[in-house]
């Protein structure tokens, strides 16, 4: 976040790597969509309104399709391409975007404001991206849109910004991101696994740990009238034996809470 005149700017940067964040040989139009969408999701978690993006693109096969997908996602969210750079590189391609946004509420929501007694909430349903990934890799049949073309919840983030005490998007798995929020706030998030909406009840445990959902995880007064549809999945408690408890059991990243980078 950066104060600039009478505005507060929100800046974020994310990179996708072939074979890690996107599948080898994946349609480049879908890669372009996801690249922009995951950055817009970071802006959504700050309640920010997009101003534009800067693109870092590694040239290669499918560039025409990449441009098509890029145009689609920028048009869908009315976001301008402000500039960027193109390069050539090795066989494993990567793409980066820096997204710039304007805060619509100050103070800007962060991970560090959760208050004891708050409720813990999440939007949407978790695990849809996991099922889409499985369908694309031969592990079943499911709608693949949640994995290939995630939806940044920009309007929801702006609506929640004046109300929440802490907020972030779910990119690396609900449990890991909840652990991060609890750590940043110096509290314990007590979660009820049965209260979390999941796309496949038979894979509930995986759904809590799989990333790429890009839903909003937030804390707010337990009795608040929420302006968006969300499920209460827990309570903020004083810090006790770590920042996360699931069904009464304290957990840490060593328990395999989600996707970790490197």
C-alpha positions as CSV (number, residue, x, y, z in Angstrom):
1,X,0.0,0.0,0.0
2,X,1.2,3.5,-0.9
3,X,-0.2,6.8,0.1
4,X,-0.2,9.1,-3.0
5,X,-1.8,12.5,-2.7
6,X,-5.3,12.0,-1.4
7,X,-5.4,8.4,-2.5
8,X,-4.1,5.1,-1.1
9,X,-2.7,2.9,-3.8
10,X,-2.6,-0.9,-3.5
11,X,0.1,-2.8,-5.5
12,X,0.5,-6.5,-5.9
13,X,2.7,-8.8,-8.1
14,X,2.3,-12.5,-8.9
15,X,4.0,-14.9,-11.2
16,X,2.8,-18.1,-12.9
17,X,5.2,-20.8,-13.8
18,X,4.5,-23.5,-16.4
19,X,4.2,-26.9,-14.8
20,X,3.8,-25.4,-11.3
21,X,0.8,-23.0,-11.4
22,X,-0.5,-23.9,-14.9
23,X,-0.4,-27.2,-16.7
24,X,2.2,-28.0,-19.4
25,X,0.6,-27.3,-22.8
26,X,-2.4,-25.4,-21.2
27,X,-4.3,-23.1,-23.6
28,X,-2.4,-19.8,-23.4
29,X,-5.7,-17.9,-23.4
30,X,-6.6,-19.5,-20.0
31,X,-3.1,-18.8,-18.7
32,X,-3.5,-15.1,-19.5
33,X,-6.9,-15.0,-17.8
34,X,-5.6,-16.7,-14.7
35,X,-2.5,-14.5,-14.5
36,X,-4.6,-11.4,-14.4
37,X,-7.3,-12.8,-12.2
38,X,-5.0,-14.0,-9.4
39,X,-3.6,-10.5,-9.2
40,X,-7.0,-8.9,-9.2
41,X,-8.0,-11.3,-6.4
42,X,-5.2,-9.8,-4.3
43,X,-6.8,-6.3,-5.0
44,X,-10.2,-7.7,-4.0
45,X,-8.8,-8.8,-0.6
46,X,-7.9,-5.2,0.0
47,X,-11.2,-3.8,-1.1
48,X,-9.4,-2.0,-4.0
49,X,-10.6,-0.9,-7.4
50,X,-8.3,-1.9,-10.2
51,X,-6.4,1.0,-11.9
52,X,-4.4,-1.2,-14.4
53,X,-1.7,-3.8,-14.8
54,X,1.9,-4.1,-16.0
55,X,2.6,-7.4,-17.8
56,X,5.8,-9.5,-18.0
57,X,5.5,-12.0,-20.8
58,X,7.9,-14.7,-21.9
59,X,7.5,-15.2,-25.7
60,X,6.7,-18.6,-27.1
61,X,4.1,-21.0,-28.5
62,X,0.5,-19.8,-28.3
63,X,1.2,-16.1,-28.0
64,X,-1.8,-15.2,-30.2
65,X,-4.0,-17.2,-27.9
66,X,-2.4,-15.5,-24.9
67,X,-3.3,-12.1,-26.4
68,X,-6.9,-13.3,-26.9
69,X,-7.2,-14.4,-23.3
70,X,-5.6,-11.2,-22.0
71,X,-8.1,-9.1,-24.0
72,X,-11.0,-11.2,-22.6
73,X,-10.0,-10.8,-18.9
74,X,-9.1,-7.1,-19.2
75,X,-12.4,-6.4,-20.9
76,X,-14.4,-8.5,-18.4
77,X,-13.1,-6.4,-15.4
78,X,-12.6,-3.1,-17.3
79,X,-8.9,-3.0,-16.5
80,X,-6.4,-1.3,-18.8
81,X,-3.0,-2.7,-19.8
82,X,-0.6,0.1,-18.7
83,X,2.6,-1.4,-20.1
84,X,5.2,-4.1,-19.3
85,X,7.9,-6.1,-21.1
86,X,8.5,-9.2,-23.2
87,X,11.5,-11.6,-23.1
88,X,12.6,-14.9,-24.5
89,X,13.8,-17.6,-22.1
90,X,14.2,-21.3,-21.5
91,X,11.8,-24.1,-22.0
92,X,9.9,-23.6,-18.7
93,X,8.0,-20.4,-19.3
94,X,6.8,-17.9,-16.7
95,X,4.6,-14.9,-16.7
96,X,4.2,-12.0,-14.3
97,X,1.7,-9.2,-13.6
98,X,1.9,-6.2,-11.4
99,X,-1.6,-4.9,-10.6
100,X,-2.3,-1.4,-9.3
101,X,-5.5,-0.6,-7.4
102,X,-7.1,2.3,-5.6
103,X,-8.3,1.7,-2.1
104,X,-12.0,2.3,-1.6
105,X,-11.8,2.3,2.2
106,X,-9.2,3.4,4.6
107,X,-7.8,1.7,6.7
108,X,-7.2,-0.8,4.0
109,X,-8.1,-4.4,5.1
110,X,-5.0,-6.4,6.1
111,X,-4.3,-9.8,7.6
112,X,-3.4,-8.3,11.0
113,X,-6.6,-6.9,12.4
114,X,-8.6,-9.9,13.6
115,X,-10.2,-9.3,17.0
116,X,-11.0,-11.8,19.7
117,X,-14.7,-12.6,19.5
118,X,-15.0,-11.9,15.8
119,X,-16.5,-14.6,13.6
120,X,-14.4,-16.2,10.8
121,X,-16.1,-16.3,7.4
122,X,-15.4,-17.5,3.9
123,X,-17.2,-16.7,0.6
124,X,-18.3,-19.4,-1.8
125,X,-17.4,-23.0,-2.0
126,X,-13.9,-24.5,-1.6
127,X,-12.5,-27.4,-3.7
128,X,-13.9,-26.5,-7.1
129,X,-10.5,-25.7,-8.5
130,X,-9.1,-29.0,-7.1
131,X,-11.9,-30.9,-8.9
132,X,-11.2,-29.0,-12.2
133,X,-7.5,-29.8,-12.0
134,X,-8.3,-33.4,-11.4
135,X,-10.6,-33.5,-14.5
136,X,-7.8,-31.9,-16.6
137,X,-5.3,-34.5,-15.5
138,X,-7.4,-37.6,-15.8
139,X,-8.8,-37.7,-12.3
140,X,-12.5,-37.5,-12.9
141,X,-15.1,-35.3,-14.5
142,X,-15.9,-31.8,-13.3
143,X,-16.3,-28.2,-14.4
144,X,-12.8,-26.9,-15.1
145,X,-13.6,-23.2,-15.1
146,X,-12.7,-22.7,-11.4
147,X,-9.2,-23.9,-12.1
148,X,-8.6,-22.4,-15.6
149,X,-10.4,-19.1,-15.2
150,X,-10.9,-18.1,-11.6
151,X,-13.2,-15.2,-10.7
152,X,-11.7,-12.3,-8.6
153,X,-14.3,-11.1,-6.1
154,X,-13.7,-7.4,-6.6
155,X,-17.2,-6.2,-5.9
156,X,-17.4,-8.5,-2.8
157,X,-14.1,-7.2,-1.5
158,X,-15.2,-3.6,-1.9
159,X,-18.5,-4.3,-0.1
160,X,-16.7,-6.0,2.8
161,X,-13.8,-3.5,3.2
162,X,-15.6,-1.1,5.6
163,X,-16.8,-4.0,7.8
164,X,-14.0,-6.6,8.2
165,X,-11.3,-6.6,10.8
166,X,-9.0,-8.7,8.6
167,X,-9.2,-10.2,5.1
168,X,-7.2,-12.1,2.5
169,X,-7.9,-14.3,-0.5
170,X,-7.7,-18.1,-0.4
171,X,-4.9,-18.9,-2.8
172,X,-2.8,-21.6,-1.1
173,X,-5.5,-23.5,0.8
174,X,-8.0,-22.4,3.4
175,X,-6.1,-23.9,6.4
176,X,-2.7,-22.4,5.5
177,X,-4.1,-19.0,4.7
178,X,-6.1,-19.1,8.0
179,X,-2.9,-19.9,9.8
180,X,-1.2,-16.9,8.1
181,X,-4.1,-14.6,9.1
182,X,-4.0,-15.9,12.7
183,X,-0.2,-15.4,12.8
184,X,-0.4,-11.9,11.5
185,X,-3.2,-10.9,13.9
186,X,-1.6,-12.6,17.0
187,X,-4.8,-14.6,17.7
188,X,-6.1,-18.2,17.3
189,X,-8.6,-18.9,14.6
190,X,-10.8,-21.8,15.8
191,X,-12.4,-23.4,12.8
192,X,-15.1,-26.0,12.4
193,X,-14.4,-28.2,9.4
194,X,-18.0,-29.2,9.0
195,X,-19.1,-25.6,8.5
196,X,-16.9,-25.0,5.5
197,X,-18.8,-25.3,2.2
198,X,-17.0,-27.8,-0.1
199,X,-17.6,-28.8,-3.7
200,X,-17.2,-32.5,-3.0
201,X,-18.1,-33.9,0.5
202,X,-16.1,-37.0,-0.1
203,X,-12.9,-34.9,-0.5
204,X,-13.6,-32.4,2.3
205,X,-10.2,-32.8,3.9
206,X,-8.4,-32.1,0.6
207,X,-10.7,-29.2,-0.1
208,X,-9.5,-27.4,3.0
209,X,-5.9,-27.7,1.9
210,X,-6.0,-27.3,-1.9
211,X,-5.3,-23.8,-3.3
212,X,-6.5,-21.8,-6.3
213,X,-10.0,-21.1,-4.9
214,X,-9.6,-17.3,-4.7
215,X,-12.5,-17.0,-2.3
216,X,-12.3,-14.3,0.5
217,X,-11.4,-15.3,4.0
218,X,-12.2,-12.6,6.6
219,X,-13.0,-11.8,10.2
220,X,-15.8,-9.5,11.3
221,X,-18.0,-8.9,14.3
222,X,-19.9,-12.2,14.8
223,X,-23.3,-10.5,14.7
224,X,-22.5,-8.3,11.6
225,X,-25.0,-8.1,8.8
226,X,-22.8,-9.1,5.9
227,X,-23.2,-7.4,2.6
228,X,-22.2,-10.5,0.6
229,X,-23.0,-14.2,0.8
230,X,-20.5,-15.9,3.1
231,X,-20.4,-18.9,5.6
232,X,-19.3,-18.5,9.2
233,X,-16.6,-21.2,9.7
234,X,-15.2,-20.3,13.1
235,X,-14.4,-17.8,15.9
236,X,-11.4,-15.7,16.7
237,X,-10.0,-16.6,20.1
238,X,-7.0,-15.4,22.2
239,X,-3.7,-16.9,21.1
240,X,-3.3,-20.3,22.6
241,X,-1.0,-23.1,21.3
242,X,-0.7,-21.5,17.9
243,X,-2.7,-19.4,15.4
244,X,-5.0,-22.2,14.1
245,X,-7.2,-24.9,15.6
246,X,-9.4,-27.1,13.5
247,X,-12.1,-29.0,15.4
248,X,-10.3,-28.4,18.6
249,X,-6.8,-29.6,17.4
250,X,-3.9,-27.2,17.0
251,X,-2.3,-27.2,13.6
252,X,0.8,-25.8,12.0
253,X,2.3,-25.8,8.5
254,X,4.2,-29.0,9.3
255,X,0.7,-30.7,9.3
256,X,0.4,-30.1,5.6
257,X,-2.1,-27.2,5.6
258,X,-1.7,-26.2,2.0
259,X,0.6,-25.2,-0.9
260,X,3.9,-23.8,0.1
261,X,6.3,-22.1,-2.3
262,X,9.7,-23.7,-2.4
